[in-house]
Amino acid sequence: MLASWQVSPENVEGEGVASDLVRVIRTITQVQERIKEIARSHEKLATGDLYELYARYQAEREDGRDLLNEMAERFDAQIAEAKKMLATLQADPP
């Protein structure tokens, strides 16, 4: 944190063109570092499972399918089947 403050534009003392130039250069450096951080975060997100699901959803949507709705219907059917099995086991214990 101290190192960050030491190279911050706010830490430049003085008035005039030279001081203003140093402030601008430091601000540009900060912005460039932030852009790099954002790019790393974006790259990390773009390789994750959630992004893959999103990309698949978009592709299916372009084909006229609602992938999320289809997944929800499958899960509902699996839940209903599991409830039936549970009811059967509860009614007729081994």
C-alpha positions, 0 to 999 in steps of 0.5 A: 500500500505504501509503495502504491501511494509513493508512486501515485499522482497525489504524492507529487509535490510542486506546481508547474509543467514538470509536476503536472507532467509527472502526475499525468504520467503516473495517472497513465501508469495507474490506468494501464495497470488497471486495464491489465488487471481487468484483462486478467480478470476477464481472461479468468472469467472467460475460461470458467464453467459459468462462461461456458454455460453462457456461451452454450446458452447463447448458441442454443438461443440463436438456434431457437432453443431455450437451454436454461428452460430445457435444463430446468425441465430435466431437473424438475423431472429428476426431482419428481422421480427422486420424490417418487422413489423416496415415497416408495421407500418410505411406504415399503421399508426394507 
